[in-house]
Amino acid sequence: MPGIAHAMEQALIHQLRPMPRIGLLSDTHGWLDPRILEHFAEVDEIWHAGDIGDRAVITALERIAPVRAVRGNIDGGALRQEFPEDQRWTMEGVDVWMTHIGGRPGRYEQRVSGILSSDPPDLFVCGHSHICLVKHDAASGVLHMNPGAAGRHGFQHVRTALRFSIENGRPMGLEVIELGPRAS
């Protein structure tokens, strides 16, 4: 039966294929901590949740892995032209939506709240607040991820980023990367 053999072959390939590792950061504001390059050295994809600040940040990240990025409120000119306000895609069965200004569970921005009510993703990624937060939102049923701020500008005390895998249709193995004090 070719159908069963093909299905078994596909299941084996899926088991042998490593699950994608993701590096997630936001709010670099034109500066990329060199330690990010070390922490993201083994990732398969990098997601930047806005406030990039300078195209050179994306160029440096692209040397490591493919980058998905959205523009933030400080991104002007060419960055606004190159990067959309929102990105939505499916990876390994996970419906991902990324935007810069999103809010947080219980206090989402109005635009975001409407989309989370009418067409919720599995994983909602945003930046802007400079506060690292990963939380399941029971009201919308989404996993909310904000990596905090990786740049030197802002009010955060510690610069942060996230690293995780997507396995069996869900984010797994989450790591919070602390990059040191904001001013360093």
N, C-alpha and C positions, 0 to 999 in steps of 0.2 A: 504494500500500500504506500504509494509515493507521498500521500498527504501526511501520514503519520511520520514517515522517515524525515520529511522536510521539517515538520514541527519539532521533532526531537533534535535535529541538527541545529535549528535556530535557537532552541532552548540551551543547548550546549554552548553555542557561540556567545549567547548572552551571559552565561555563567562565567565563561573564560575572559570576557571583555572586562577590563577594569572599569569601575564606576567613575564617572567624571568627578574630578576635584575642582572646586570653585574657590577663587580668591575674590572676596567682596570688599570694596572700599568706597569711600565717599569723601566729599569736602576736602580735597587735596589743596584747593585754592592756589594752584600753580606750582606747588612744591611736592616732590616725591621723595619720601624718606628712603634712602638706599637699602634699609633693612627690609622694606616691602619686597624688593627684588629677591632677597634671600627667602623670605617667608612664602613667596608665591612661586618659587623656582620649580616646584613639582606639580603645579596646577594645570588643568587642561583648558580652563577658560577663566578670564578675569571679568568681573562686572564692576563698573564704576557708576555709582548712583548720583552723579551730578556734582556741580561746583568743581569742575575740573580745573579751571583757571588758566591753563596753558596747554596747547596741543602737544608740547614736549612731554607732558605727563603720559598721555596716551601712547605716544611713540615709544617711550621707554617700556611701558607695560606690554606693548605689542611684540617686543623682542622676546618676551617670555612665553606668551600664549595669546590666542585670539581674545579680543576685548569687545564686550558689549557695554555701551555707555549711553546715558541720557544727559541732557544738558541741565544745568542748575540755574538758579536765579542770578548768580554772578557771572555766568558764562555769556559772553557777548560775541558779536561779529561772526567770525568763521566757525566758532564752536557751536553757536546757535544754528548755523546753517548745516553743519555736519551731523549733529546729534539731535535726535527727536526729544520731545518732552516726555514721551512714554515709549517703552518697549514691552511687547508681550510675546511670549514664545512658549513652546513646550519642550522640555528636556527630560528624557528618560521617564516620560509619563507625568511629569510635574508641570502644571500650568503656572508660569511665572509672569508677574507683572512688575515692572520697575519704573519708578518715576522719582523725581527729586523731592518735591514738597508733598508729603503724604499725611503727616500727623502720626498719631499712634492709636492703638486700640482704645476705644471709648472717646477719642478726640481726633478723629480723622478730619482732614480738610473736606469741605463740602463736595467738591468735584470727586474726590476719592471715595468718600462715603457713598455717593450715588452709584458708582461703579461696583464697589464692594457689595452693595445691596442687590444690584441687578445682575451682575455677572462676575461673581467672586473667583479669583484665581486660587490655586492651592498655596502659593507663596507670593506674598506681597513684599517688595523691597523698596525702601526709600532712604533718603539721607536727610539733609537740611538741619535737623535738630542738634547735631553734634553729640547726641546721646546714644551710646550703644545700647540697643534693646532688641532682644529676640523673645517673642512671646506668641503663644497661640491665642488668637482672638476668638473666643467661644461665640460671640455674637455674629460674626461674619463667617466663621469656620476657616479662616485663613491663618497661615503662619506668617507673622509679621517679623521682618528683619530690617534693622537699621544698623549698619556697621559703625556708627559714630563718625568721628572726623579723623582723617589720617594726616591732615595738614597742620601747619603751625599757627594758623589764624583761627580765632573763635574763642569761645568761653570755656570749652572743655578743659578739664585738668589733665587728662591722659589721652593721647592719640591712640586710636584703635582701628582695627580691621577684623574681618572674619574669614575663616577658611572652613570648608565643609565638603562633603561628598553628597551625591544624589544616588541613593540605592533603593531599589524596589519601590520606586515611585514616591520617595520622600527624602528630604534632607536628613543626613546622618553625620555623626562624628564632628559636630560643631566645635570649633576652636575660636576663642577670642584672642586676638593678637594685640598685646599692649606694646606700643612703640615708644613709650616714655612720655615725659611731661610735654605739654603743648609748646613751651618756649625753647625746648632743646633742639 
